[in-house]
Amino acid sequence: MLKITYENGGATESIEYQSAADFLANQRLEVPDLEDYYKIVEVTLDGKPVELTDKTIIGLYKKFDNEQD
């Protein structure tokens, strides 16, 4: 389970995906769930924190996309 906590405007929200692959697939849609520029507060994958250098949705996308190669 992938859980993303992010800032949307002034609010903090969270969303969950079954896997990193599901997150990647959703972000490739014409209208994804999350905007690329949203700032990430916290991300966990299977209960473990995910370390990011770019703490945005696009940064998370790039991290997982690079790991699939």
MDAnalysis code that builds the backbone (N, CA, C; Angstrom):
import MDAnalysis as mda
import numpy as np

u = mda.Universe.empty(207, n_residues=69, atom_resindex=np.repeat(np.arange(69), 3), trajectory=True)
u.add_TopologyAttr("name", ["N", "CA", "C"] * 69)
u.add_TopologyAttr("resid", np.arange(1, 70))
u.add_TopologyAttr("resname", ["MET", "LEU", "LYS", "ILE", "THR", "TYR", "GLU", "ASN", "GLY", "GLY", "ALA", "THR", "GLU", "SER", "ILE", "GLU", "TYR", "GLN", "SER", "ALA", "ALA", "ASP", "PHE", "LEU", "ALA", "ASN", "GLN", "ARG", "LEU", "GLU", "VAL", "PRO", "ASP", "LEU", "GLU", "ASP", "TYR", "TYR", "LYS", "ILE", "VAL", "GLU", "VAL", "THR", "LEU", "ASP", "GLY", "LYS", "PRO", "VAL", "GLU", "LEU", "THR", "ASP", "LYS", "THR", "ILE", "ILE", "GLY", "LEU", "TYR", "LYS", "LYS", "PHE", "ASP", "ASN", "GLU", "GLN", "ASP"])
u.atoms.positions = np.array([
    [0.841, -1.174, 0.000],
    [0.000, 0.000, 0.000],
    [0.889, 1.241, 0.000],
    [0.594, 2.160, -0.907],
    [1.309, 3.430, -0.999],
    [0.398, 4.517, -0.440],
    [0.876, 5.228, 0.568],
    [0.101, 6.320, 1.153],
    [0.876, 7.615, 0.983],
    [0.215, 8.597, 0.380],
    [0.831, 9.895, 0.123],
    [0.055, 10.952, 0.900],
    [0.760, 11.713, 1.732],
    [0.180, 12.860, 2.417],
    [0.802, 14.093, 1.773],
    [-0.061, 15.021, 1.334],
    [0.430, 16.154, 0.548],
    [-0.349, 17.416, 0.913],
    [0.209, 18.552, 0.488],
    [-0.435, 19.837, 0.708],
    [-1.129, 20.273, -0.572],
    [-2.401, 20.637, -0.443],
    [-3.199, 21.117, -1.561],
    [-3.762, 22.462, -1.150],
    [-3.142, 23.531, -1.640],
    [-3.511, 24.858, -1.154],
    [-3.072, 24.973, 0.287],
    [-3.993, 25.284, 1.178],
    [-3.652, 25.369, 2.594],
    [-3.974, 24.106, 3.361],
    [-4.576, 23.136, 2.692],
    [-5.023, 21.918, 3.374],
    [-4.030, 20.775, 3.191],
    [-3.978, 19.898, 4.193],
    [-3.191, 18.680, 4.089],
    [-4.164, 17.538, 3.817],
    [-3.885, 16.783, 2.753],
    [-4.745, 15.683, 2.350],
    [-3.912, 14.422, 2.176],
    [-4.584, 13.280, 2.051],
    [-3.856, 12.037, 1.797],
    [-4.652, 11.182, 0.817],
    [-3.922, 10.313, 0.141],
    [-4.499, 9.401, -0.836],
    [-3.724, 8.098, -0.767],
    [-4.394, 7.000, -1.068],
    [-3.736, 5.687, -1.029],
    [-3.905, 4.977, -2.364],
    [-2.878, 4.222, -2.715],
    [-2.877, 3.368, -3.901],
    [-2.463, 1.969, -3.468],
    [-2.897, 0.963, -4.179],
    [-2.531, -0.419, -3.861],
    [-1.030, -0.657, -4.011],
    [-0.401, 0.061, -4.969],
    [1.030, -0.139, -5.219],
    [1.612, 1.103, -5.883],
    [2.933, 1.132, -5.976],
    [3.602, 2.220, -6.694],
    [3.214, 2.183, -8.170],
    [3.035, 0.991, -8.725],
    [2.638, 0.851, -10.132],
    [1.263, 1.475, -10.375],
    [0.338, 1.316, -9.439],
    [-0.988, 1.933, -9.563],
    [-0.875, 3.459, -9.549],
    [-0.005, 3.994, -8.682],
    [0.236, 5.434, -8.639],
    [0.771, 5.922, -9.978],
    [1.775, 5.231, -10.515],
    [2.359, 5.622, -11.801],
    [1.309, 5.601, -12.907],
    [0.506, 4.547, -12.953],
    [-0.533, 4.422, -13.983],
    [-1.527, 5.578, -13.880],
    [-1.919, 5.934, -12.665],
    [-2.870, 7.030, -12.491],
    [-2.274, 8.357, -12.931],
    [-1.007, 8.595, -12.630],
    [-0.362, 9.856, -12.999],
    [-0.197, 9.985, -14.510],
    [-0.272, 8.881, -15.236],
    [-0.152, 8.906, -16.704],
    [-1.482, 9.198, -17.389],
    [-2.568, 9.218, -16.617],
    [-3.881, 9.508, -17.192],
    [-3.949, 10.966, -17.652],
    [-4.886, 11.233, -18.570],
    [-5.062, 12.603, -19.045],
    [-5.385, 13.547, -17.886],
    [-6.191, 13.065, -16.937],
    [-6.513, 13.851, -15.739],
    [-6.155, 12.997, -14.516],
    [-4.917, 13.118, -14.017],
    [-4.497, 12.315, -12.857],
    [-5.146, 12.808, -11.565],
    [-5.070, 11.981, -10.513],
    [-5.599, 12.353, -9.193],
    [-4.868, 13.558, -8.608],
    [-3.549, 13.625, -8.835],
    [-2.703, 14.603, -8.163],
    [-1.967, 15.492, -9.158],
    [-1.870, 16.766, -8.836],
    [-1.103, 17.700, -9.658],
    [0.390, 17.511, -9.374],
    [1.209, 17.645, -10.413],
    [2.655, 17.429, -10.293],
    [3.312, 18.308, -9.234],
    [2.810, 19.511, -9.062],
    [3.467, 20.479, -8.176],
    [3.073, 20.348, -6.704],
    [2.110, 19.490, -6.353],
    [1.721, 19.348, -4.945],
    [2.949, 18.983, -4.105],
    [3.084, 19.646, -2.966],
    [4.207, 19.380, -2.059],
    [3.858, 18.194, -1.165],
    [4.784, 17.244, -1.081],
    [4.568, 16.040, -0.282],
    [5.020, 16.275, 1.151],
    [4.152, 15.880, 2.088],
    [4.467, 15.944, 3.509],
    [5.117, 14.633, 3.932],
    [4.515, 13.504, 3.496],
    [5.019, 12.182, 3.870],
    [4.542, 11.152, 2.853],
    [5.404, 10.165, 2.600],
    [5.041, 9.038, 1.739],
    [5.495, 7.762, 2.418],
    [4.606, 6.757, 2.460],
    [4.999, 5.444, 2.952],
    [4.596, 4.387, 1.935],
    [5.433, 3.394, 1.794],
    [5.169, 2.249, 0.930],
    [5.256, 1.017, 1.817],
    [4.149, 0.311, 1.943],
    [4.051, -0.851, 2.831],
    [4.486, -0.504, 4.258],
    [4.084, 0.702, 4.698],
    [4.355, 1.133, 6.062],
    [5.740, 1.697, 6.308],
    [6.598, 1.706, 5.287],
    [7.958, 2.213, 5.441],
    [8.086, 3.559, 4.727],
    [8.762, 4.531, 5.346],
    [8.910, 5.841, 4.712],
    [9.696, 5.762, 3.410],
    [9.305, 6.584, 2.452],
    [10.007, 6.699, 1.171],
    [10.792, 8.002, 1.211],
    [12.099, 7.913, 0.993],
    [12.957, 9.097, 1.008],
    [12.931, 9.764, -0.368],
    [12.759, 11.086, -0.369],
    [12.712, 11.850, -1.610],
    [13.660, 13.035, -1.545],
    [14.325, 13.325, -2.658],
    [15.103, 14.558, -2.745],
    [14.215, 15.686, -3.268],
    [13.287, 15.359, -4.183],
    [12.305, 16.310, -4.709],
    [10.959, 15.963, -4.080],
    [10.549, 16.735, -3.103],
    [9.336, 16.410, -2.331],
    [8.082, 16.989, -2.987],
    [7.890, 16.622, -4.257],
    [6.681, 16.970, -4.995],
    [6.140, 15.686, -5.619],
    [4.914, 15.760, -6.137],
    [4.325, 14.587, -6.781],
    [5.168, 14.165, -7.981],
    [5.654, 15.105, -8.774],
    [6.488, 14.740, -9.933],
    [7.803, 14.107, -9.467],
    [8.333, 14.557, -8.338],
    [9.542, 13.954, -7.787],
    [9.310, 12.501, -7.395],
    [8.157, 12.235, -6.783],
    [7.803, 10.861, -6.415],
    [7.599, 10.010, -7.659],
    [6.923, 10.568, -8.647],
    [6.704, 9.858, -9.908],
    [8.049, 9.466, -10.534],
    [8.958, 10.420, -10.631],
    [10.270, 10.149, -11.237],
    [11.041, 9.081, -10.460],
    [10.965, 9.119, -9.138],
    [11.656, 8.116, -8.319],
    [11.159, 6.716, -8.651],
    [9.843, 6.518, -8.625],
    [9.279, 5.194, -8.905],
    [9.482, 4.800, -10.366],
    [9.379, 5.755, -11.287],
    [9.557, 5.453, -12.706],
    [10.989, 4.998, -12.973],
    [11.968, 5.646, -12.330],
    [13.364, 5.251, -12.501],
    [13.651, 3.877, -11.906],
    [12.969, 3.532, -10.821],
    [13.169, 2.222, -10.186],
    [12.627, 1.078, -11.047],
    [11.673, 1.371, -11.923],
    [11.108, 0.332, -12.787],
    [12.024, -0.028, -13.949],
    [12.904, 0.903, -14.326],
    [13.816, 0.652, -15.466],
    [14.801, -0.455, -15.199],
])
